[in-house]
Amino acid sequence: MSEILDILAFAAHPDDIELSCSGTLIKHIEQGFKVGIVDLTEGELGSRGNKEIRKEEADKAAKLMNLSARENLKMPDGFFDLSEANKISIIKMIRKYKPRMVFANAVTDRHPDHGRAAQLVSEASFLSGLIRIDTGQAPHRPETVYHYIQDRFTQPDFIVDITGYFEKKMECVKAFRSQFYNPDSKEILTPISGPEFFDYLQGRAIEYGRLIGKLHGEGFTTERPIGISSLKSLI
């Protein structure tokens, strides 16, 4: 029987989570949350590395984060669609781990896979609660779906304070040595493989942190308003 998770984070590619919301996951894991990641593809169309290397890197990052689970659905990188089969694959993961909360890719972004993955996971999260969709598992619908912010700046609906966790986040990012700055690499340069990209990540975290009066932050968007039971939640 699979462990029930508090948060199940979906990503179009291995490293999407590390770049965008790993600080949030690390912080909550340290607070006792059970967290897992499901990568939709193996990132096989990436200009650097290959799917075998990406798998090793993803496993290393999972250990650094102390994840409870990490799986890969092996959908075709760049070409997965909103098909019934793909939705069923995600539904099976949601019903397997029964998360209260799902994280998904940015609703719109530079890479077309990100927005498509956002829609795919959002729709599957709803459909997972329908009893007439038979996967041999009990239906389960997450309470919330939140979208982490990726390459393009998006005004966040809420920001998580990750002060004290940014360095650990960067360890997880750098686990993907094939994709990011490596002075020993002979592979082609990409928009994310130069040393300045790490400065961008720090700048983004500082920018979001500044908006909430903290040192570092990670931003998210919501699909519906967040409800609170007391104003104490906002203090």
Helices and strands as residue ranges (DSSP letters): E 7-11, H 16-20, H 22-30, E 35-41, H 51-65, E 69-75, H 84-97, E 101-104, H 112-127, E 144-148, E 158-161, H 166-174, H 196-211, E 217-222, G 231-234
